[in-house]
Amino acid sequence: MITTMQKDVDKWMGHAVMRELEWDPECDANDIAVIAKNGTVVLTGVINTYAGKLAAERAAKRVRGVRAVANELGVRLRLERTDADIALDVAKALTLHSAIPETVQAAVHDGHVTLTGEVKWLYQARGAENVVHHILGVRDVRNYITVAARPIERDIRQRIGRALHQNANLDARQIAVKVAGDTAELTGTVGTWLQRESAEHAAASAPGIRKVENKLAVEPPEFEGQDVDDIC
């Protein structure tokens, strides 16, 4: 009985992820296959942009019950671009975003972008990565940007906790925050991947934090007692 129920949930989850992919304007789902099993979703096939690959992963995470996503999509470009052209667009994108300092540098090889340099805030390092995701021709982004050391304020754990509770996307009652040196650790449970990522973003924005260890588990409400066809 339990096995039959799990198979039904897996089938529903696979169909639900596929629907999310088809409805997402950033995804071309024509060549994507989805396998769902016990809360884990595997995405295989090809997609035409790196931004689309990341969008497919986000779409899968939006589906209720998904606890992990293995993104095995390959990026097959419709139009090849030279590394020189990609590098010019990367440099322009980084320059246009005032939050990203001039210390951030990029190198491009076969469409793979490598980011290096030092920034003052962790969110700046992540922001630099997000900026180049949508550049045409990019196949992958490797982020080696470091965050400069700075004094940690004594009440930083409490400030992160307040930020979590003030976040409209979060129910922070099941989240615990621990700060050791310049590292923030998040433990506990959340109901969705959106909440997990929102909590990490809040911690990464704290002054002096150079690393966030996100150990939050995604534990959505149980499907037990519901008709799988009615789950939405």
Residue frames as qw, qx, qy, qz and C-alpha x, y, z in Angstrom:
[[0.000, 0.887, 0.462, 0.000, 0.00, 0.00, 0.00],
 [0.293, -0.819, 0.112, 0.481, 2.78, 2.40, 0.98],
 [0.437, -0.174, 0.603, 0.644, 4.77, 1.42, -2.10],
 [0.263, 0.599, 0.664, 0.362, 1.76, 2.00, -4.35],
 [0.099, -0.944, -0.259, 0.177, 1.13, 5.40, -2.76],
 [0.384, -0.636, 0.319, 0.588, 4.78, 6.40, -3.20],
 [0.411, 0.137, 0.675, 0.597, 4.69, 5.41, -6.86],
 [0.132, 0.812, 0.543, 0.170, 1.58, 7.53, -7.32],
 [0.233, -0.909, -0.021, 0.346, 3.28, 10.51, -5.65],
 [0.460, -0.346, 0.511, 0.638, 6.41, 10.01, -7.77],
 [0.340, 0.443, 0.678, 0.477, 4.27, 9.93, -10.91],
 [0.015, -0.928, -0.372, 0.009, 2.40, 13.06, -9.87],
 [0.373, -0.768, 0.159, 0.496, 5.63, 14.85, -8.99],
 [0.470, -0.062, 0.591, 0.653, 7.21, 14.05, -12.35],
 [0.201, 0.665, 0.601, 0.395, 4.16, 15.38, -14.18],
 [0.203, -0.932, -0.237, 0.186, 4.02, 18.47, -11.92],
 [0.436, -0.551, 0.322, 0.635, 7.68, 19.31, -12.59],
 [0.386, 0.221, 0.647, 0.619, 7.13, 18.86, -16.31],
 [0.055, 0.845, 0.503, 0.172, 4.18, 21.26, -16.19],
 [0.324, -0.852, -0.001, 0.412, 6.30, 23.82, -14.34],
 [0.464, -0.252, 0.505, 0.683, 8.99, 23.52, -17.00],
 [0.279, 0.479, 0.666, 0.499, 6.48, 23.97, -19.81],
 [0.088, -0.913, -0.395, -0.050, 4.98, 27.05, -18.14],
 [0.458, -0.678, 0.084, 0.568, 8.31, 28.72, -17.38],
 [0.504, 0.860, 0.021, -0.080, 9.14, 31.30, -20.08],
 [0.082, -0.801, 0.581, 0.120, 12.89, 30.86, -19.44],
 [0.528, -0.207, 0.821, 0.062, 12.78, 27.13, -20.21],
 [0.624, 0.327, -0.481, -0.521, 12.57, 25.27, -23.49],
 [0.635, -0.258, 0.657, -0.313, 11.26, 21.98, -22.15],
 [0.812, 0.395, -0.224, -0.367, 11.09, 20.15, -25.50],
 [0.706, 0.365, -0.589, 0.147, 14.29, 18.17, -24.88],
 [0.172, -0.448, 0.659, -0.579, 14.04, 17.77, -21.11],
 [0.689, -0.222, -0.673, -0.155, 13.19, 14.52, -19.35],
 [0.362, -0.549, 0.403, -0.636, 12.12, 14.33, -15.70],
 [0.654, -0.125, -0.742, 0.070, 12.53, 11.43, -13.28],
 [0.377, -0.573, 0.295, -0.665, 11.05, 11.72, -9.78],
 [0.759, -0.148, -0.631, 0.062, 11.61, 9.27, -6.93],
 [0.624, -0.499, -0.461, 0.386, 11.16, 9.69, -3.19],
 [0.188, -0.927, -0.136, 0.295, 11.29, 13.49, -3.33],
 [0.374, -0.485, 0.454, 0.647, 14.32, 13.63, -5.62],
 [0.633, 0.727, 0.190, -0.188, 14.00, 14.99, -9.15],
 [0.541, -0.261, 0.517, 0.609, 16.53, 14.30, -11.89],
 [0.468, 0.798, 0.046, -0.376, 16.58, 16.56, -14.95],
 [0.577, -0.174, 0.621, 0.502, 18.22, 15.13, -18.06],
 [0.528, 0.710, 0.429, 0.183, 18.46, 16.14, -21.70],
 [0.447, 0.070, 0.129, 0.883, 19.60, 19.39, -23.29],
 [0.035, 0.894, 0.378, -0.238, 18.63, 23.05, -23.15],
 [0.579, 0.641, 0.147, 0.481, 19.76, 25.99, -25.25],
 [0.081, 0.771, -0.252, 0.579, 21.07, 28.39, -22.57],
 [0.389, 0.045, -0.724, 0.569, 22.78, 28.23, -19.20],
 [0.301, -0.103, 0.285, -0.904, 20.13, 30.58, -17.82],
 [0.758, -0.062, -0.332, -0.558, 17.51, 28.09, -19.00],
 [0.635, 0.031, -0.742, 0.211, 19.32, 25.29, -17.20],
 [0.106, 0.017, -0.604, 0.790, 19.17, 27.23, -13.93],
 [0.506, -0.052, 0.000, -0.861, 15.54, 28.21, -14.57],
 [0.739, -0.051, -0.607, -0.286, 14.67, 24.53, -15.04],
 [0.445, -0.027, -0.747, 0.493, 16.20, 23.75, -11.67],
 [0.161, -0.007, 0.367, -0.916, 14.26, 26.56, -10.00],
 [0.639, -0.061, -0.311, -0.701, 11.05, 25.34, -11.64],
 [0.677, -0.080, -0.732, 0.014, 11.56, 21.85, -10.25],
 [0.265, -0.027, -0.648, 0.714, 12.21, 23.24, -6.77],
 [0.355, -0.119, 0.065, -0.925, 8.90, 25.09, -6.85],
 [0.677, -0.165, -0.588, -0.412, 6.93, 21.84, -6.94],
 [0.634, -0.519, 0.318, -0.477, 5.50, 20.71, -3.64],
 [0.968, -0.175, 0.174, -0.052, 7.30, 17.70, -2.16],
 [0.740, 0.530, -0.244, 0.335, 10.60, 18.14, -4.02],
 [0.655, -0.730, 0.092, 0.172, 13.50, 17.80, -1.59],
 [0.448, -0.498, 0.510, 0.539, 16.46, 17.53, -3.96],
 [0.671, 0.715, 0.044, -0.194, 17.19, 18.24, -7.62],
 [0.617, -0.268, 0.524, 0.522, 19.95, 16.68, -9.71],
 [0.442, 0.815, -0.001, -0.375, 20.43, 18.98, -12.69],
 [0.630, -0.180, 0.623, 0.428, 22.12, 16.92, -15.41],
 [0.539, 0.796, 0.260, -0.091, 20.98, 19.10, -18.30],
 [0.593, -0.068, 0.319, 0.736, 23.54, 19.80, -20.98],
 [0.174, 0.789, 0.076, -0.585, 23.73, 23.23, -22.63],
 [0.551, 0.229, 0.600, 0.533, 23.54, 23.04, -26.41],
 [0.039, 0.563, 0.012, -0.825, 23.76, 26.52, -27.93],
 [0.619, 0.658, 0.425, -0.062, 21.66, 27.35, -30.96],
 [0.470, 0.839, -0.096, 0.259, 24.27, 29.85, -32.10],
 [0.792, -0.210, -0.152, 0.552, 27.92, 29.49, -31.14],
 [0.012, 0.989, -0.063, 0.131, 29.69, 32.63, -29.91],
 [0.625, 0.413, -0.436, 0.498, 33.39, 33.27, -29.55],
 [0.599, -0.463, -0.439, 0.484, 34.95, 33.57, -26.12],
 [0.262, 0.030, -0.008, 0.964, 35.98, 37.12, -27.02],
 [0.298, -0.441, -0.382, -0.755, 32.36, 38.14, -27.65],
 [0.654, -0.549, -0.520, -0.014, 31.20, 36.50, -24.42],
 [0.561, -0.253, -0.308, 0.726, 34.01, 38.16, -22.45],
 [0.048, 0.239, 0.118, 0.963, 33.00, 41.60, -23.77],
 [0.504, -0.522, -0.416, -0.548, 29.41, 41.05, -22.68],
 [0.702, -0.436, -0.481, 0.293, 30.51, 39.75, -19.27],
 [0.405, -0.061, -0.185, 0.893, 32.70, 42.81, -18.69],
 [0.177, -0.355, -0.232, -0.888, 29.87, 45.14, -19.70],
 [0.624, -0.523, -0.510, -0.277, 27.36, 43.35, -17.45],
 [0.648, -0.359, -0.421, 0.523, 29.66, 43.53, -14.44],
 [0.247, 0.074, -0.041, 0.965, 30.37, 47.21, -15.08],
 [0.294, -0.439, -0.372, -0.763, 26.69, 48.14, -15.37],
 [0.673, -0.577, -0.456, -0.076, 25.85, 46.71, -11.94],
 [0.007, 0.782, -0.313, 0.540, 27.02, 49.26, -9.40],
 [0.774, -0.549, 0.213, -0.234, 26.85, 46.78, -6.50],
 [0.955, 0.034, 0.072, 0.285, 29.68, 44.72, -8.04],
 [0.272, -0.853, 0.256, 0.365, 33.12, 46.27, -7.40],
 [0.531, 0.743, -0.382, -0.144, 35.88, 46.61, -9.98],
 [0.284, -0.535, 0.792, -0.071, 37.89, 43.99, -8.11],
 [0.794, 0.169, 0.561, -0.164, 35.79, 41.26, -9.73],
 [0.160, 0.529, -0.639, -0.534, 37.38, 39.79, -12.84],
 [0.867, 0.226, 0.345, -0.279, 36.22, 37.20, -15.35],
 [0.051, -0.422, 0.791, 0.440, 37.89, 34.75, -17.72],
 [0.817, 0.312, 0.153, -0.459, 36.13, 32.83, -20.50],
 [0.038, -0.390, 0.875, 0.286, 37.21, 29.52, -22.02],
 [0.156, -0.148, -0.917, -0.337, 34.96, 27.48, -24.33],
 [0.423, -0.523, -0.412, -0.615, 31.95, 29.35, -22.98],
 [0.671, -0.495, -0.490, 0.254, 32.82, 28.60, -19.35],
 [0.001, 0.821, -0.112, 0.560, 33.07, 31.77, -17.25],
 [0.685, -0.264, -0.479, 0.481, 35.40, 31.87, -14.24],
 [0.154, -0.896, -0.050, -0.413, 34.95, 34.71, -11.77],
 [0.692, -0.145, -0.386, 0.593, 37.76, 35.78, -9.43],
 [0.052, 0.582, -0.093, 0.806, 38.63, 38.72, -7.19],
 [0.287, -0.267, -0.712, 0.582, 37.71, 39.96, -3.73],
 [0.239, -0.625, -0.334, -0.664, 34.57, 41.73, -2.49],
 [0.117, -0.323, 0.532, -0.774, 33.44, 43.14, 0.84],
 [0.653, -0.006, 0.397, -0.645, 30.09, 41.34, 1.00],
 [0.394, 0.018, 0.913, 0.101, 29.01, 37.80, 0.28],
 [0.513, 0.652, 0.491, -0.267, 25.95, 39.03, -1.61],
 [0.241, 0.797, -0.331, -0.444, 28.28, 40.84, -4.04],
 [0.168, -0.332, 0.892, 0.255, 30.02, 37.58, -4.91],
 [0.395, 0.350, 0.848, -0.058, 26.71, 35.90, -5.56],
 [0.363, 0.789, 0.202, -0.452, 25.40, 38.92, -7.42],
 [0.070, 0.629, -0.596, -0.494, 28.32, 38.81, -9.83],
 [0.238, -0.004, 0.955, 0.175, 27.48, 35.20, -10.66],
 [0.373, 0.599, 0.657, -0.265, 23.82, 36.03, -11.24],
 [0.207, 0.758, -0.127, -0.606, 24.74, 38.89, -13.58],
 [0.109, 0.477, -0.731, -0.476, 26.47, 36.64, -16.11],
 [0.498, 0.139, 0.844, -0.145, 23.93, 33.79, -16.10],
 [0.558, 0.658, 0.432, -0.263, 21.84, 35.28, -18.89],
 [0.091, 0.706, -0.455, -0.536, 24.65, 36.20, -21.27],
 [0.885, 0.405, -0.007, -0.231, 24.22, 34.43, -24.58],
 [0.644, 0.546, -0.520, 0.130, 26.85, 31.75, -25.15],
 [0.234, -0.533, 0.686, -0.436, 27.65, 31.05, -21.50],
 [0.715, -0.012, -0.676, -0.176, 27.73, 27.32, -20.76],
 [0.726, -0.436, -0.462, 0.263, 28.73, 27.39, -17.11],
 [0.042, -0.846, 0.208, -0.489, 29.80, 29.81, -14.36],
 [0.770, -0.193, -0.450, 0.409, 32.49, 29.04, -11.78],
 [0.194, -0.903, 0.003, -0.384, 32.60, 31.47, -8.90],
 [0.759, -0.091, -0.360, 0.535, 35.94, 31.78, -7.09],
 [0.020, -0.723, 0.076, -0.686, 35.33, 35.27, -5.73],
 [0.514, -0.222, -0.650, 0.514, 36.46, 35.65, -2.12],
 [0.284, -0.876, -0.260, -0.291, 34.99, 37.84, 0.60],
 [0.286, 0.536, -0.451, 0.654, 37.38, 40.10, 2.50],
 [0.510, -0.379, -0.672, 0.381, 37.69, 39.50, 6.22],
 [0.110, -0.557, 0.052, -0.822, 36.13, 42.13, 8.44],
 [0.089, -0.102, 0.742, -0.657, 35.17, 42.39, 12.11],
 [0.337, -0.416, -0.799, -0.274, 32.01, 40.54, 13.10],
 [0.327, -0.466, 0.146, -0.809, 29.48, 42.53, 15.09],
 [0.098, -0.143, 0.879, -0.444, 28.63, 40.94, 18.42],
 [0.540, 0.269, 0.538, -0.589, 24.90, 40.83, 17.80],
 [0.287, 0.313, -0.638, -0.643, 25.13, 39.43, 14.26],
 [0.063, -0.163, -0.984, -0.042, 23.32, 36.18, 15.13],
 [0.157, 0.553, 0.615, -0.539, 20.39, 38.13, 16.53],
 [0.255, 0.544, -0.186, -0.778, 20.36, 40.40, 13.49],
 [0.200, 0.121, -0.860, -0.454, 20.24, 37.42, 11.14],
 [0.009, 0.347, 0.910, -0.225, 17.43, 35.96, 13.23],
 [0.221, 0.591, 0.317, -0.708, 15.45, 39.18, 12.97],
 [0.249, 0.407, -0.514, -0.712, 16.00, 39.29, 9.21],
 [0.108, -0.078, -0.971, -0.201, 14.63, 35.75, 8.92],
 [0.064, 0.504, 0.766, -0.394, 11.52, 36.57, 10.94],
 [0.203, 0.617, 0.077, -0.756, 10.90, 39.74, 8.94],
 [0.055, 0.208, -0.753, -0.622, 11.10, 37.91, 5.60],
 [0.672, 0.164, 0.120, -0.712, 7.62, 37.52, 4.11],
 [0.717, 0.289, -0.566, -0.286, 8.66, 34.32, 2.31],
 [0.386, 0.220, -0.834, 0.327, 9.67, 32.56, 5.51],
 [0.743, -0.597, -0.125, -0.276, 8.22, 30.86, 8.53],
 [0.339, 0.611, -0.595, 0.398, 11.37, 31.24, 10.61],
 [0.683, -0.537, 0.267, -0.418, 10.08, 29.51, 13.75],
 [0.982, -0.093, 0.155, 0.056, 11.80, 26.24, 12.79],
 [0.659, 0.596, -0.201, 0.413, 15.12, 27.83, 11.79],
 [0.651, -0.693, 0.016, 0.308, 18.12, 28.03, 14.11],
 [0.446, 0.828, -0.201, 0.275, 21.09, 30.33, 13.47],
 [0.772, -0.511, 0.084, 0.368, 24.63, 29.74, 14.68],
 [0.383, 0.885, -0.208, 0.162, 27.55, 32.07, 13.97],
 [0.817, -0.404, 0.165, 0.376, 31.14, 30.90, 14.34],
 [0.419, -0.269, 0.342, 0.797, 33.70, 33.45, 13.24],
 [0.245, 0.360, -0.259, -0.862, 32.67, 34.65, 9.80],
 [0.237, -0.075, -0.890, -0.383, 30.44, 31.63, 9.05],
 [0.573, -0.047, 0.280, -0.769, 26.68, 31.47, 9.58],
 [0.081, -0.017, -0.990, -0.117, 25.09, 28.05, 9.95],
 [0.601, -0.051, -0.003, -0.798, 21.38, 27.49, 9.36],
 [0.095, -0.015, -0.995, 0.035, 19.70, 24.37, 10.70],
 [0.432, 0.271, 0.533, -0.675, 16.12, 23.22, 11.10],
 [0.345, 0.351, 0.830, 0.265, 13.31, 22.70, 8.62],
 [0.268, 0.348, -0.075, -0.895, 11.41, 24.70, 6.02],
 [0.677, 0.360, 0.557, -0.318, 8.43, 23.81, 3.87],
 [0.706, 0.690, 0.155, 0.027, 9.78, 24.77, 0.43],
 [0.722, 0.102, 0.113, 0.675, 12.97, 25.33, -1.51],
 [0.110, 0.779, 0.137, 0.602, 11.98, 28.97, -1.88],
 [0.555, -0.818, 0.019, -0.148, 12.09, 29.32, 1.91],
 [0.864, -0.253, 0.106, 0.421, 15.44, 27.53, 2.08],
 [0.555, 0.370, 0.163, 0.727, 16.99, 29.88, -0.46],
 [0.139, -0.855, -0.130, -0.483, 15.37, 32.96, 1.09],
 [0.714, -0.694, 0.020, 0.093, 16.88, 32.06, 4.46],
 [0.782, -0.056, 0.159, 0.600, 20.34, 31.63, 2.92],
 [0.308, 0.643, 0.190, 0.675, 20.06, 34.96, 1.11],
 [0.385, -0.880, -0.085, -0.265, 19.13, 36.72, 4.36],
 [0.785, -0.528, 0.119, 0.301, 22.14, 35.25, 6.16],
 [0.700, 0.212, 0.224, 0.645, 24.48, 36.03, 3.25],
 [0.128, 0.803, 0.170, 0.557, 23.50, 39.71, 3.43],
 [0.595, -0.785, -0.117, 0.128, 24.72, 40.07, 7.02],
 [0.192, 0.894, -0.370, 0.165, 27.81, 42.27, 7.50],
 [0.245, -0.636, 0.720, -0.131, 31.02, 40.30, 8.00],
 [0.842, 0.029, 0.520, -0.143, 29.58, 36.92, 6.97],
 [0.123, 0.576, -0.665, -0.459, 31.87, 35.27, 4.41],
 [0.266, 0.055, -0.931, -0.243, 30.21, 31.85, 4.22],
 [0.678, -0.122, 0.225, -0.689, 26.75, 30.38, 4.81],
 [0.061, 0.084, -0.994, -0.035, 26.37, 26.70, 5.64],
 [0.626, -0.038, -0.055, -0.777, 22.77, 25.97, 4.73],
 [0.063, 0.066, -0.991, 0.099, 21.77, 22.76, 6.48],
 [0.547, 0.138, 0.298, -0.770, 18.05, 23.44, 6.34],
 [0.198, 0.125, 0.956, 0.177, 15.97, 20.41, 5.44],
 [0.429, 0.007, -0.278, -0.860, 12.98, 20.79, 3.14],
 [0.041, 0.192, 0.961, -0.197, 10.08, 18.96, 4.74],
 [0.365, -0.145, -0.289, -0.873, 6.80, 19.80, 2.98],
 [0.670, -0.084, 0.406, -0.616, 3.43, 18.65, 4.35],
 [0.340, -0.060, 0.933, 0.099, 2.74, 14.96, 3.94],
 [0.400, 0.060, -0.543, -0.736, 0.65, 13.74, 1.04],
 [0.104, -0.150, -0.973, 0.143, -0.86, 11.01, 3.19],
 [0.158, 0.523, 0.693, -0.470, -4.63, 11.02, 3.25],
 [0.313, 0.629, -0.058, -0.710, -4.98, 13.05, 0.05],
 [0.799, 0.476, 0.365, 0.048, -5.97, 12.05, -3.44],
 [0.532, -0.252, 0.364, 0.722, -2.82, 12.42, -5.55],
 [0.289, 0.528, 0.555, 0.574, -4.90, 13.76, -8.41],
 [0.169, -0.918, -0.333, -0.135, -6.02, 16.62, -6.15],
 [0.596, -0.522, -0.001, 0.610, -2.57, 17.66, -4.95],
 [0.421, 0.795, 0.172, 0.400, -1.58, 21.04, -6.30]]
